[in-house]
């Protein structure tokens, strides 16, 4: 135990690091003269062409240089040393998460002699041990993205398949390399952005027009990545540049372009009015040239998906076939600022704000009548991040990151919201279900479950007010042929989860005929209801630290490391040490062989905390179930109905 604490203390003293991973890039290489002898003391300057932001490094005694924590972009590199000709390379594309290797061979000459090479970005990353794919700005800009969904292009990555679900505007879910969708991790500008409630989706939506590019790591052998065993999705947002630039847009998908539903066509009817409209725009530019920049994006999307429900004739008049739409309002505001207040210190901040609502999600899968449509409000969702990158001397770079992810999600029956659909049906502080408007849950009305449809009020109602506050720090230290990274981080995931599912009760029926007091055959066979506490406190602390050594040996690069992840609500994580090893062998600049080994741990979603709270042996939650009674099949009143009347009179 003392040894473990010592390791933690050393990591904190040397510099605290990233909680879940990094979304930045690196440029590295070696400097030598024309005979191949190493050149220490070579000055390397990298300048982002769009912003003029520059970083400088010196080659060490092994002739090696590393410039970590670079913002992805297009760069110019200049190499200078007295007694040698200056070399400049322009148009070097550095994408998110990449480790770009640029080697310099310096001819003898004077500093005034300069050789300029254009567009020499290496095809292969010869020092990158992780395996993945980058979706560049050109890909995001030009490739078709179904529904303009933020990560629709993930389907182009080998090993990744979409998890097909009935309509949802929360974001798409993907299975990767045999792992379920909850095993993935989403980052925005290096900030944690995962839905902690389900663990399946990104929490806040980054629109296509505010996202610059993203990287998908399918095998992340570096110890700096944690909290997932699926894929790591690193998204980078757009920033301002030295030139003012902007765009406006309007997208329309009309229902006239869709085929008419088969059953509607038989009845001589048309599809309900549906389609999708998106309108918005963005603008960005300099505040101070070569130092400070801003960018803003706004988007409003109104998807309306056709919903066609067919019920058996026996269900009338309780359930009658109808057509409607899944109606959604998606607002998204994004703002970002960047400022280099000294040549060695740069700060970045961004904010995503998205109030959304939707009516009718999963209607065809749930087979509710129109009365039981799902009303959902996200009021609102928010993602905020701050990053400070500091260059310390010639060998160290320190990154400090802080952020917050906020979810407010309210799902219920139409009648628990106000007429404007603009309120929250629960009082979280007073632990009151205000949406019932003083009516007892049993007097509110119960749901009805028939074999081919569901009727009555909606039984599935819930709410979540969850916040994840994340802070981390990472120090990169270059020594000879080794690049060391030390990191530590932590987060608090807290809030309230409201579980009102089946709090009004559900009657189950064996047939599709509506209930008729005069016909015992139509009586329900079972009644179930959830009783007790609705408001479940969520509070868990997560901490981690890691150490890595990226060791370059001519044609071989090894990335060795160990990571430790701890979750306060998971008792056995005290032994959660995860060793990592990644190796890349590159016999030439166009070939690379990669292999690796790693142990990975995932954090449980907060829904598990809710289930454990509700399932305690001694607790404030219990389920009442009459059990199934098939007496109605013999046209006798089932005992379950008599019991319910006695129990709740």
KERO-237326 format. One line per 4 residues: number of its first residue (from 1); their letters; for each residue x, y, z of C-alpha. Coordinates in pm, 1 decimal, decimal comma. Layout:
KERO-237326
NUM = a = X/Y/Z | ... .
//
This chain:
KERO-237326
1 = xxxx = 0,0/0,0/0,0 | 281,8/241,3/89,6 | 451,5/165,5/-242,0 | 130,1/249,7/-433,9 .
5 = xxxx = 91,5/577,9/-246,2 | 455,1/659,4/-320,6 | 393,8/614,4/-692,6 | 90,5/843,7/-672,4 .
9 = xxxx = 291,8/1108,2/-485,8 | 574,7/1094,3/-739,6 | 328,6/1133,9/-1027,8 | 162,2/1433,8/-863,1 .
13 = xxxx = 494,7/1603,7/-786,0 | 633,9/1547,5/-1134,3 | 308,1/1679,3/-1277,9 | -51,5/1576,0/-1263,0 .
17 = xxxx = -201,3/1430,5/-1615,9 | -498,7/1348,6/-1826,2 | -811,8/1184,7/-1692,1 | -925,5/1003,1/-2002,4 .
21 = xxxx = -688,5/1091,8/-2284,8 | -552,6/1362,0/-2507,7 | -694,4/1513,5/-2823,9 | -381,3/1698,1/-2935,7 .
25 = xxxx = -99,9/1614,1/-3175,7 | 278,5/1579,3/-3176,3 | 563,5/1654,3/-3415,8 | 894,5/1473,6/-3363,0 .
29 = xxxx = 1207,7/1390,0/-3555,5 | 1586,0/1387,6/-3565,6 | 1846,4/1634,7/-3686,9 | 2169,8/1528,8/-3858,3 .
33 = xxxx = 2428,5/1667,0/-4097,1 | 2481,6/1528,0/-4445,4 | 2712,1/1253,8/-4315,8 | 2443,0/1130,6/-4074,3 .
37 = xxxx = 2606,6/1263,1/-3755,9 | 2353,0/1390,9/-3502,9 | 2312,2/1764,6/-3457,0 | 2230,2/1881,1/-3103,3 .
41 = xxxx = 2114,2/2239,2/-3051,9 | 1920,6/2267,9/-3379,6 | 1637,1/2524,2/-3340,1 | 1302,3/2390,6/-3467,4 .
45 = xxxx = 1015,9/2638,4/-3504,8 | 665,4/2520,0/-3595,8 | 411,6/2783,7/-3697,5 | 43,5/2720,1/-3759,4 .
49 = xxxx = -19,6/2881,5/-4096,2 | -378,1/2994,9/-4028,7 | -316,3/3160,8/-3692,1 | 54,8/3240,6/-3679,2 .
53 = xxxx = 86,2/3068,8/-3340,4 | 440,8/2935,1/-3304,1 | 630,1/2685,6/-3087,7 | 1007,1/2638,6/-3064,7 .
57 = xxxx = 1222,5/2344,3/-2955,3 | 1590,4/2241,7/-2964,3 | 1727,3/1904,6/-3067,4 | 1888,3/1723,5/-2772,6 .
61 = xxxx = 2223,8/1546,2/-2744,3 | 2084,6/1254,5/-2945,2 | 1976,5/1492,7/-3222,3 | 1611,7/1428,7/-3136,5 .
65 = xxxx = 1332,7/1682,1/-3088,6 | 970,8/1643,0/-2973,5 | 702,2/1913,7/-2986,7 | 396,5/1772,5/-2804,9 .
69 = xxxx = 51,8/1919,4/-2731,5 | 10,2/2086,3/-3070,1 | -329,5/2197,9/-3190,4 | -414,5/2007,0/-3511,1 .
73 = xxxx = -371,8/2219,9/-3821,4 | -148,3/2305,8/-4114,9 | 207,6/2394,9/-4012,8 | 533,3/2538,5/-4141,8 .
77 = xxxx = 854,2/2400,6/-3986,0 | 1187,4/2581,4/-3988,8 | 1521,5/2428,5/-3881,4 | 1815,1/2660,5/-3803,6 .
81 = xxxx = 2171,5/2611,7/-3676,5 | 2481,8/2828,5/-3722,8 | 2708,7/2684,9/-3993,0 | 2423,3/2511,1/-4176,2 .
85 = xxxx = 2168,3/2612,3/-4435,2 | 1823,8/2691,9/-4299,0 | 1557,7/2439,5/-4400,4 | 1184,4/2517,6/-4419,1 .
89 = xxxx = 897,1/2278,5/-4485,4 | 549,2/2419,7/-4549,8 | 204,5/2265,5/-4574,9 | 258,8/1997,0/-4310,5 .
93 = xxxx = -83,8/1862,5/-4212,8 | -98,8/1760,7/-3847,1 | -421,3/1581,7/-3751,7 | -568,1/1513,6/-3410,0 .
97 = xxxx = -383,4/1246,8/-3211,5 | -110,7/1201,8/-3472,1 | 263,1/1176,0/-3409,5 | 412,6/1323,7/-3727,1 .
101 = xxxx = 783,0/1249,4/-3783,7 | 992,9/1503,1/-3977,2 | 1366,5/1436,1/-4004,7 | 1615,4/1703,7/-4111,3 .
105 = xxxx = 1943,8/1652,8/-4299,6 | 2126,0/1985,5/-4276,1 | 2366,8/2088,7/-4556,9 | 2668,5/2301,1/-4462,1 .
109 = xxxx = 2616,7/2670,5/-4533,6 | 2502,1/2993,7/-4372,6 | 2179,0/3082,2/-4198,8 | 2094,9/3314,2/-4488,6 .
113 = xxxx = 2095,2/3015,0/-4723,7 | 1748,2/2860,9/-4711,1 | 1590,2/2553,7/-4866,4 | 1208,5/2545,9/-4878,0 .
117 = xxxx = 1009,2/2227,6/-4937,5 | 630,6/2239,6/-4989,0 | 371,4/1977,9/-4894,4 | 594,0/1710,0/-4745,4 .
121 = xxxx = 361,3/1555,5/-4485,9 | 469,9/1194,2/-4417,0 | 230,8/927,7/-4542,8 | 300,9/687,9/-4254,2 .
125 = xxxx = 327,2/771,3/-3883,5 | 639,8/571,0/-3808,3 | 644,3/642,3/-3430,9 | 270,8/603,3/-3356,1 .
129 = xxxx = 192,2/282,6/-3165,2 | -185,4/330,4/-3145,1 | -401,1/198,1/-3429,3 | -685,0/406,0/-3567,9 .
133 = xxxx = -812,1/632,5/-3841,4 | -835,4/1007,7/-3882,4 | -1138,6/1171,2/-4040,6 | -993,9/1496,5/-4168,1 .
137 = xxxx = -1152,4/1837,5/-4216,8 | -1190,2/1753,6/-4588,2 | -1376,0/1430,2/-4496,6 | -1612,6/1609,3/-4257,9 .
141 = xxxx = -1671,3/1884,8/-4513,2 | -1727,0/1678,1/-4827,3 | -1850,8/1328,8/-4736,2 | -2227,6/1273,7/-4694,0 .
145 = xxxx = -2330,1/1237,7/-4328,9 | -2669,1/1073,8/-4272,0 | -2893,3/1316,3/-4085,5 | -2590,6/1547,1/-4033,2 .
149 = xxxx = -2523,6/1335,8/-3725,1 | -2196,8/1430,1/-3557,5 | -2019,3/1094,1/-3587,8 | -2195,8/935,4/-3886,6 .
153 = xxxx = -1856,1/890,7/-4054,0 | -1756,4/640,3/-3784,9 | -1912,6/380,0/-4013,2 | -1613,9/425,6/-4248,1 .
157 = xxxx = -1371,5/296,6/-3983,0 | -1291,5/-77,3/-4012,0 | -1433,6/-278,8/-3722,4 | -1706,8/-29,9/-3630,6 .
161 = xxxx = -2076,8/-92,9/-3695,7 | -2378,4/115,9/-3590,4 | -2603,1/-22,6/-3317,0 | -2937,7/5,2/-3490,3 .
165 = xxxx = -3214,0/153,6/-3274,0 | -3550,9/312,8/-3322,8 | -3529,1/690,3/-3379,8 | -3321,8/887,6/-3132,3 .
169 = xxxx = -3173,5/1237,0/-3136,3 | -2929,1/1173,0/-2849,9 | -2656,9/1058,7/-3089,8 | -2570,9/736,2/-3263,7 .
173 = xxxx = -2434,5/432,2/-3085,6 | -2160,7/213,6/-3235,2 | -2017,2/-128,8/-3161,5 | -1643,3/-160,5/-3210,0 .
177 = xxxx = -1438,0/-478,0/-3253,6 | -1693,6/-691,4/-3073,4 | -1733,0/-451,2/-2781,2 | -2074,7/-305,0/-2697,1 .
181 = xxxx = -2153,5/61,0/-2756,4 | -2115,6/147,3/-2387,1 | -1744,4/61,4/-2403,9 | -1653,4/364,7/-2615,6 .
185 = xxxx = -1516,3/700,0/-2497,1 | -1593,4/1038,4/-2651,8 | -1368,0/1342,7/-2616,3 | -1413,9/1698,8/-2744,2 .
189 = xxxx = -1094,5/1905,7/-2747,4 | -959,3/1654,5/-2496,4 | -1258,1/1702,7/-2263,6 | -1466,1/1406,5/-2142,1 .
193 = xxxx = -1802,6/1405,5/-2324,0 | -1972,4/1075,4/-2246,2 | -2331,0/1022,6/-2136,6 | -2272,5/896,1/-1782,3 .
197 = xxxx = -2634,9/790,5/-1744,5 | -2627,8/517,2/-2009,2 | -2259,3/515,5/-2102,2 | -2362,6/472,6/-2465,9 .
201 = xxxx = -2366,8/811,8/-2636,7 | -2167,6/1132,8/-2647,8 | -2339,7/1366,7/-2402,5 | -2332,2/1702,5/-2583,1 .
205 = xxxx = -2379,9/1721,5/-2957,5 | -2098,6/1880,2/-3160,6 | -2252,6/1987,5/-3489,7 | -2090,0/1915,4/-3823,1 .
209 = xxxx = -2022,8/2284,7/-3884,2 | -1845,1/2338,4/-3551,1 | -1629,9/2023,4/-3570,0 | -1296,1/2048,5/-3751,8 .
213 = xxxx = -1196,0/1680,4/-3755,3 | -1182,9/1372,7/-3536,0 | -970,2/1065,1/-3474,2 | -1090,9/713,6/-3394,2 .
217 = xxxx = -846,0/495,0/-3201,3 | -954,9/133,9/-3239,1 | -658,8/-5,2/-3040,0 | -526,2/251,4/-2791,0 .
221 = xxxx = -215,3/97,9/-2637,2 | -99,1/418,0/-2469,9 | -154,9/441,9/-2094,3 | -274,4/801,5/-2127,4 .
225 = xxxx = -610,8/668,7/-2246,1 | -850,5/516,4/-1994,5 | -1211,6/460,3/-1896,4 | -1296,0/254,7/-2205,0 .
229 = xxxx = -1222,6/-77,5/-2373,6 | -1387,2/2,7/-2707,0 | -1275,2/293,3/-2923,5 | -1158,4/643,0/-2834,6 .
233 = xxxx = -1317,3/921,0/-3042,5 | -1114,1/1244,2/-3029,8 | -1306,1/1537,0/-3180,8 | -1148,2/1877,1/-3241,9 .
237 = xxxx = -1362,8/2188,3/-3282,4 | -1306,7/2474,9/-3522,9 | -1124,4/2789,7/-3413,6 | -1079,1/3139,5/-3543,3 .
241 = xxxx = -783,8/3236,7/-3762,2 | -607,1/3554,5/-3873,7 | -874,8/3598,3/-4141,6 | -1242,2/3658,0/-4074,8 .
245 = xxxx = -1443,8/3374,0/-4218,6 | -1798,5/3246,7/-4189,7 | -2080,9/3068,0/-4362,0 | -2457,1/3039,0/-4354,1 .
249 = xxxx = -2648,5/2725,3/-4440,1 | -2993,3/2578,5/-4489,8 | -3060,3/2208,7/-4546,3 | -3395,9/2061,5/-4643,9 .
253 = xxxx = -3513,2/1702,7/-4672,5 | -3879,0/1689,8/-4773,8 | -4124,8/1402,5/-4732,5 | -4215,2/1430,6/-5101,6 .
257 = xxxx = -3884,5/1253,4/-5168,3 | -3984,5/951,1/-4957,1 | -4193,4/651,7/-5063,6 | -4544,0/629,1/-4919,6 .
261 = xxxx = -4591,0/377,2/-4640,6 | -4734,3/54,7/-4784,2 | -5039,7/37,9/-4555,6 | -5120,2/406,9/-4606,5 .
265 = xxxx = -5102,2/355,2/-4980,2 | -5353,4/68,7/-4956,8 | -5594,7/306,8/-4782,5 | -5534,8/580,5/-5037,5 .
269 = xxxx = -5356,4/802,2/-4784,9 | -5028,4/992,6/-4795,0 | -4737,5/1001,0/-4551,5 | -4773,3/1254,5/-4269,8 .
273 = xxxx = -4578,9/1572,3/-4332,9 | -4221,9/1486,3/-4242,5 | -3862,3/1562,2/-4329,8 | -3576,9/1760,8/-4180,6 .
277 = xxxx = -3476,5/2127,0/-4183,5 | -3148,8/2272,2/-4058,9 | -3058,0/2638,7/-4052,4 | -2759,4/2812,5/-3901,3 .
281 = xxxx = -2426,6/2975,8/-3955,4 | -2087,7/3050,8/-3807,2 | -1827,9/3322,6/-3798,6 | -1476,5/3350,7/-3659,6 .
285 = xxxx = -1169,0/3565,0/-3677,9 | -887,1/3735,5/-3490,1 | -907,2/3945,8/-3176,4 | -533,2/4012,6/-3189,0 .
289 = xxxx = -349,1/3885,4/-3496,8 | -116,8/3590,7/-3427,7 | -231,1/3584,5/-3062,2 | -605,8/3569,9/-2992,6 .
293 = xxxx = -899,2/3425,4/-3189,8 | -1271,7/3353,1/-3156,7 | -1529,7/3132,3/-3330,5 | -1909,8/3102,4/-3295,6 .
297 = xxxx = -2156,4/2856,4/-3450,2 | -2537,0/2833,9/-3425,8 | -2762,1/2560,9/-3560,6 | -3131,8/2483,1/-3535,9 .
301 = xxxx = -3252,6/2147,1/-3667,5 | -3614,9/2037,1/-3695,4 | -3636,5/1669,1/-3790,8 | -3987,7/1529,6/-3832,1 .
305 = xxxx = -3993,2/1155,3/-3892,9 | -4307,2/977,3/-4006,7 | -4466,1/747,5/-3747,9 | -4713,9/490,7/-3879,4 .
309 = xxxx = -4884,0/262,6/-3627,7 | -5121,6/-18,3/-3725,1 | -5332,4/-186,4/-3457,1 | -5560,1/-491,8/-3487,6 .
313 = xxxx = -5925,2/-420,3/-3556,8 | -6020,6/-588,5/-3226,2 | -5843,2/-308,8/-3036,4 | -6087,7/-39,8/-3152,9 .
317 = xxxx = -6196,1/202,8/-3026,2 | -5920,3/198,6/-2760,2 | -5642,8/169,3/-3018,7 | -5704,5/281,1/-3376,0 .
321 = xxxx = -5436,7/283,1/-3646,6 | -5296,1/630,0/-3710,8 | -5008,6/825,7/-3862,5 | -4814,4/1102,0/-3691,6 .
325 = xxxx = -4461,1/1238,3/-3673,4 | -4168,2/1212,8/-3434,5 | -4120,9/1586,6/-3385,6 | -3787,8/1721,3/-3258,3 .
329 = xxxx = -3641,9/2067,6/-3192,7 | -3262,2/2075,6/-3169,8 | -3081,8/2398,4/-3080,6 | -2704,2/2413,9/-3063,1 .
333 = xxxx = -2479,2/2704,4/-2967,2 | -2100,4/2673,6/-2980,3 | -1833,0/2929,1/-2892,0 | -1456,6/2892,1/-2872,1 .
337 = xxxx = -1165,6/3122,0/-2787,8 | -786,5/3078,6/-2812,7 | -516,2/3308,5/-2673,7 | -135,6/3281,2/-2670,0 .
341 = xxxx = -43,8/3533,7/-2401,7 | 329,1/3447,1/-2415,6 | 528,3/3237,8/-2666,5 | 529,9/2957,5/-2408,9 .
345 = xxxx = 171,9/2978,3/-2276,3 | -153,1/2921,8/-2465,2 | -506,8/2892,9/-2329,1 | -818,3/2760,5/-2497,1 .
349 = xxxx = -1180,5/2752,8/-2390,1 | -1500,4/2628,9/-2552,6 | -1868,8/2589,9/-2466,5 | -2146,1/2378,7/-2619,8 .
353 = xxxx = -2502,0/2464,9/-2513,6 | -2796,2/2263,8/-2642,8 | -3159,8/2290,5/-2525,0 | -3360,1/2022,4/-2708,0 .
357 = xxxx = -3699,8/1855,0/-2699,4 | -3875,7/1574,9/-2881,4 | -4221,5/1418,9/-2900,7 | -4283,6/1061,1/-3011,7 .
361 = xxxx = -3940,6/899,8/-2989,5 | -3949,4/519,2/-3027,3 | -4326,2/535,2/-3091,4 | -4328,4/254,3/-3346,8 .
365 = xxxx = -4115,8/29,8/-3124,6 | -4320,6/98,8/-2809,1 | -4656,6/71,0/-2990,9 | -4830,8/317,5/-2762,6 .
369 = xxxx = -5148,5/491,1/-2867,6 | -5107,9/864,6/-2926,1 | -5185,8/928,6/-2556,8 | -4869,4/746,5/-2446,1 .
373 = xxxx = -4625,8/930,7/-2672,0 | -4287,5/1000,6/-2517,0 | -4237,9/1368,3/-2430,2 | -3870,8/1447,9/-2373,7 .
377 = xxxx = -3693,6/1770,6/-2279,7 | -3319,0/1825,2/-2252,5 | -3321,2/2153,2/-2066,3 | -3037,2/2204,6/-2128,5 .
381 = xxxx = -2724,1/2003,8/-2206,2 | -2387,5/2174,6/-2164,5 | -2019,8/2098,3/-2226,1 | -1753,5/2341,4/-2110,2 .
385 = xxxx = -1377,8/2298,8/-2132,5 | -1062,3/2494,7/-2053,2 | -702,5/2405,0/-2137,3 | -372,1/2573,2/-2054,7 .
389 = xxxx = -60,3/2452,5/-2236,0 | 274,0/2569,7/-2097,2 | 621,4/2509,2/-2241,7 | 877,1/2478,6/-1959,7 .
393 = xxxx = 1231,1/2505,1/-2088,2 | 1337,3/2295,1/-2384,4 | 1234,2/1953,4/-2251,6 | 899,1/1990,1/-2075,2 .
397 = xxxx = 542,9/2073,5/-2177,2 | 263,6/2089,4/-1921,3 | -110,8/2069,3/-1995,4 | -383,6/2156,9/-1745,9 .
401 = xxxx = -743,7/2078,0/-1835,5 | -1071,2/2142,7/-1656,5 | -1425,5/2094,9/-1775,9 | -1784,1/2020,0/-1693,3 .
405 = xxxx = -2050,1/1805,3/-1859,9 | -2412,6/1871,8/-1761,8 | -2720,9/1670,6/-1849,7 | -3077,2/1772,6/-1770,2 .
409 = xxxx = -3318,7/1523,7/-1923,1 | -3690,6/1491,8/-1845,2 | -3910,8/1217,9/-1994,6 | -4280,1/1171,4/-1922,3 .
413 = xxxx = -4642,4/1155,6/-2021,1 | -4784,4/1465,9/-2187,7 | -5008,1/1548,7/-1892,8 | -4719,8/1581,1/-1641,8 .
417 = xxxx = -4578,9/1881,5/-1834,2 | -4740,1/2223,7/-1857,3 | -4934,2/2339,8/-2165,5 | -4624,6/2500,9/-2318,8 .
421 = xxxx = -4407,7/2191,3/-2262,8 | -4151,8/2418,5/-2096,5 | -4135,3/2302,9/-1735,2 | -3974,2/2026,8/-1528,2 .
425 = xxxx = -4228,4/1784,0/-1378,2 | -4023,4/1717,3/-1062,1 | -3905,8/1929,0/-770,1 | -3559,3/1786,0/-706,0 .
429 = xxxx = -3499,3/1972,4/-380,6 | -3839,3/1902,3/-228,1 | -3856,5/1548,5/-369,9 | -4202,7/1610,8/-512,3 .
433 = xxxx = -4360,5/1490,6/-834,7 | -4509,1/1825,5/-927,3 | -4622,9/1698,5/-1268,2 | -4901,8/1498,7/-1101,8 .
437 = xxxx = -5052,3/1832,2/-993,3 | -5152,6/1691,5/-655,2 | -5319,9/1379,8/-794,9 | -5237,1/1044,3/-634,2 .
441 = xxxx = -5043,8/816,1/-875,6 | -5324,4/556,0/-861,6 | -5583,5/820,1/-946,2 | -5368,0/952,8/-1229,8 .
445 = xxxx = -5449,3/642,4/-1432,8 | -5251,4/329,0/-1514,3 | -5095,6/206,9/-1836,9 | -5247,6/-88,7/-2022,9 .
449 = xxxx = -5027,8/-354,9/-2181,3 | -5195,4/-564,2/-2454,3 | -5022,5/-818,3/-2680,5 | -5010,1/-583,1/-2983,3 .
453 = xxxx = -5034,6/-234,8/-2836,2 | -5015,8/-20,3/-2523,5 | -5277,4/229,0/-2410,8 | -5344,3/479,1/-2134,7 .
457 = xxxx = -5090,3/715,0/-1978,9 | -4720,2/657,8/-2034,0 | -4567,9/426,1/-1770,2 | -4201,3/505,6/-1849,7 .
461 = xxxx = -4121,9/840,6/-1687,4 | -3785,8/959,0/-1557,6 | -3556,9/1254,4/-1504,4 | -3188,4/1321,0/-1466,5 .
465 = xxxx = -2991,1/1621,7/-1347,4 | -2629,6/1503,6/-1365,1 | -2298,8/1690,3/-1365,9 | -1946,5/1558,3/-1423,4 .
469 = xxxx = -1670,2/1798,3/-1319,0 | -1333,8/1688,4/-1458,0 | -980,5/1815,1/-1394,5 | -649,3/1675,7/-1514,4 .
473 = xxxx = -286,8/1761,9/-1577,7 | -18,4/1609,1/-1797,2 | 357,9/1667,2/-1814,8 | 565,2/1559,3/-2115,7 .
477 = xxxx = 941,8/1533,8/-2060,6 | 1188,7/1454,5/-2338,9 | 1526,3/1302,5/-2254,0 | 1758,3/1163,9/-2521,8 .
481 = xxxx = 1557,7/891,7/-2705,1 | 1285,5/877,9/-2439,6 | 965,9/1080,2/-2410,3 | 809,5/1044,5/-2066,2 .
485 = xxxx = 452,2/1138,2/-1981,3 | 318,1/1167,9/-1628,4 | -44,0/1231,2/-1554,6 | -309,8/1242,1/-1287,1 .
489 = xxxx = -673,3/1342,5/-1295,5 | -1005,2/1315,1/-1124,4 | -1374,8/1382,3/-1162,4 | -1686,0/1407,2/-952,4 .
493 = xxxx = -2004,9/1271,1/-1106,2 | -2302,7/1391,9/-906,3 | -2669,3/1482,2/-930,6 | -3014,7/1331,1/-897,7 .
497 = xxxx = -3174,7/1053,9/-1098,1 | -3555,1/1039,0/-1095,6 | -3697,4/690,6/-1153,1 | -4074,2/706,8/-1192,0 .
501 = xxxx = -4097,0/410,6/-1429,2 | -4426,0/231,6/-1362,2 | -4496,7/453,5/-1061,0 | -4856,2/481,7/-1190,7 .
505 = xxxx = -4888,8/104,9/-1241,5 | -4951,6/-117,9/-1543,9 | -5238,2/-359,2/-1612,9 | -5148,9/-651,3/-1839,0 .
509 = xxxx = -5404,8/-817,9/-2068,0 | -5398,9/-1147,6/-2254,4 | -5601,3/-1018,2/-2549,8 | -5633,8/-707,4/-2764,8 .
513 = xxxx = -5999,2/-636,6/-2683,5 | -6050,6/-317,1/-2479,4 | -6152,3/-366,0/-2116,8 | -6527,5/-421,1/-2075,5 .
517 = xxxx = -6665,3/-461,1/-1718,5 | -6944,1/-675,4/-1858,9 | -6704,0/-917,4/-2027,6 | -6475,3/-1104,8/-1783,9 .
521 = xxxx = -6269,3/-1225,8/-2081,8 | -6137,1/-869,4/-2125,5 | -6024,1/-833,1/-1764,4 | -5650,8/-783,2/-1694,2 .
525 = xxxx = -5447,5/-1081,0/-1577,6 | -5180,7/-893,6/-1386,2 | -5108,0/-561,9/-1216,7 | -4761,0/-427,3/-1134,2 .
529 = xxxx = -4646,9/-101,2/-980,9 | -4325,2/47,7/-844,5 | -4361,8/213,2/-504,4 | -4144,7/429,5/-285,1 .
533 = xxxx = -3863,0/675,9/-341,0 | -3833,9/833,1/-685,3 | -3532,6/1056,0/-623,0 | -3200,6/871,1/-620,8 .
537 = xxxx = -2880,9/1059,9/-529,3 | -2585,6/1010,4/-764,9 | -2237,2/1084,0/-633,7 | -1915,6/909,7/-724,8 .
541 = xxxx = -1549,8/1013,3/-739,6 | -1309,5/887,9/-1003,7 | -933,1/927,2/-997,4 | -646,2/801,2/-1210,1 .
545 = xxxx = -279,1/838,3/-1282,9 | -46,2/703,8/-1548,3 | 319,4/695,2/-1651,8 | 444,8/622,1/-2005,7 .
549 = xxxx = 780,5/602,4/-2179,9 | 796,6/635,3/-2556,9 | 1136,8/493,3/-2646,6 | 1268,6/542,6/-3000,3 .
553 = xxxx = 1543,7/305,6/-3120,6 | 1621,5/369,8/-3488,4 | 1350,0/172,8/-3671,9 | 1163,8/58,8/-3358,4 .
557 = xxxx = 949,0/267,0/-3124,4 | 816,2/121,2/-2799,3 | 547,6/278,2/-2582,8 | 554,8/130,7/-2232,7 .
561 = xxxx = 325,2/243,9/-1955,5 | 96,4/167,1/-1665,8 | -234,1/322,6/-1569,0 | -445,9/314,1/-1255,4 .
565 = xxxx = -818,6/394,4/-1250,4 | -1032,8/419,0/-938,7 | -1409,6/458,1/-906,9 | -1551,8/530,8/-563,2 .
569 = xxxx = -1862,4/317,2/-621,8 | -1669,7/13,5/-744,4 | -1506,2/-145,8/-444,5 | -1260,1/-374,3/-625,3 .
573 = xxxx = -1084,1/-101,4/-823,6 | -806,8/-75,1/-563,4 | -615,0/-329,4/-774,8 | -705,4/-174,0/-1111,6 .
577 = xxxx = -353,7/-132,0/-1247,5 | -348,0/-157,8/-1625,3 | -12,8/-225,8/-1799,7 | 19,5/-116,4/-2163,2 .
581 = xxxx = 273,3/-198,2/-2432,7 | 271,7/-74,4/-2791,0 | 540,6/-141,5/-3053,1 | 588,3/-9,8/-3406,3 .
585 = xxxx = 859,9/-128,8/-3644,5 | 921,7/88,0/-3948,9 | 1186,2/-46,5/-4191,0 | 1131,2/257,2/-4416,9 .
589 = xxxx = 922,4/574,8/-4438,2 | 638,9/394,7/-4619,9 | 598,4/82,3/-4405,8 | 502,3/26,1/-4042,1 .
593 = xxxx = 419,4/-289,7/-3843,9 | 229,7/-235,1/-3517,7 | 152,5/-464,9/-3225,8 | 52,8/-418,6/-2866,2 .
597 = xxxx = -94,1/-543,9/-2543,0 | -308,9/-370,2/-2287,7 | -540,1/-412,5/-1992,5 | -840,7/-180,0/-1983,6 .
601 = xxxx = -1102,9/-81,2/-1727,6 | -1439,1/87,7/-1785,9 | -1633,4/310,8/-1551,6 | -1989,8/191,2/-1480,2 .
605 = xxxx = -2276,6/417,9/-1595,0 | -2471,8/600,4/-1325,6 | -2779,4/394,9/-1416,4 | -2608,2/108,5/-1232,9 .
609 = xxxx = -2602,1/324,8/-917,8 | -2977,8/382,8/-957,5 | -3043,1/10,0/-995,8 | -2833,1/-77,2/-691,7 .
613 = xxxx = -3008,4/191,3/-485,3 | -3352,0/63,8/-584,9 | -3254,0/-300,4/-534,5 | -3127,2/-278,9/-177,2 .
617 = xxxx = -3256,0/-545,2/61,5 | -3363,0/-276,9/305,2 | -3459,4/35,6/116,2 | -3725,3/287,5/22,7 .
621 = xxxx = -3816,9/121,9/-308,1 | -4025,6/-188,7/-365,5 | -4236,2/-343,7/-641,6 | -4594,5/-463,5/-594,9 .
625 = xxxx = -4695,9/-747,8/-828,2 | -5023,4/-938,6/-813,4 | -4879,0/-1222,1/-1017,6 | -5043,8/-1363,3/-1327,7 .
629 = xxxx = -5400,0/-1496,2/-1298,7 | -5556,7/-1643,2/-1613,1 | -5911,7/-1670,1/-1471,1 | -6027,1/-1423,8/-1736,4 .
633 = xxxx = -5968,6/-1694,0/-1997,1 | -6255,3/-1883,6/-1828,8 | -6462,7/-1564,2/-1815,6 | -6416,7/-1525,5/-1438,5 .
637 = xxxx = -6292,0/-1211,1/-1263,5 | -5920,0/-1263,6/-1194,7 | -5804,9/-1254,4/-834,0 | -5551,0/-984,9/-926,8 .
641 = xxxx = -5831,6/-738,3/-994,6 | -6001,4/-813,8/-661,7 | -5667,5/-776,4/-480,5 | -5597,2/-441,7/-641,8 .
645 = xxxx = -5934,9/-305,3/-537,9 | -5882,2/-422,6/-178,8 | -5521,5/-306,4/-162,9 | -5583,6/46,6/-291,0 .
649 = x = -5937,9/124,2/-168,7 .
//
